[in-house]
Structure formats: structure tokens, C-alpha cells
């Protein structure tokens, strides 16, 4: 099994365990879009308690990648995604978080 396939198995398992209802095709597209960062143990996860990390998600993903305008709704969306992932969950995979945010803001077209 390729490293990418191994990562995808983790993401699909987390999606299923948490009942997030994300499509496999969206998860795959988001993971491919993240490139080599999904293979690094640190960059492959999002720290829900690190303000700097959450600001980075907002700036680099929501604003730059998805093309959303900066607003309080972005922070609320990130907080909602962290809640869905579980505040005590230490393995918030970046690909799963980004897929959740993509669906939350209706930006699936970015990955089609």
C-alpha cells in the first residue's frame, strides 16, 4: 500500500468514527491538494488549542485557497470544525479538517 493510500485509510476511518459524512472523493482531493505535508506527523494534524495554528488555517486555507473574505464567520466555522472533530481528539487530521471546512463554506467546487 502506498503512503498516500495509508493516509487515506486514516482519514476515511476518522470520517467514519466521527460520523462526519464527508465524501471520499472530497477527502482524496483535499489530501492531494495538501501535497507532502500529509506525510509529516506534525504538519498532517491541526492543533485545535493553538491560536497561531488556527490563524494559519484561516489565512492560508480559508482565505487564500477557498477565496473567502476575512470575517468572524471564518473563526466560527473553524471553531465548529474543531468541535465536530472532538476537543479532546489529539489527531485532528488536516485533510479531514479542511474537507469539513470546505463543506461548511460550500466551496466543494474548488476541488472539482
Secondary structure, DSSP 4 states (H G I P E B T S, - for coil): --HHHHHHHHHHHHHHHTT----HHHHHHHHHHHGGGGGSTTTTB--TT-HHHHHHIIIIIIIIIS-PPP-HHHHHHHHHHHHHH-TT-S--BHHHHHHHHHHHTT-GGGG-
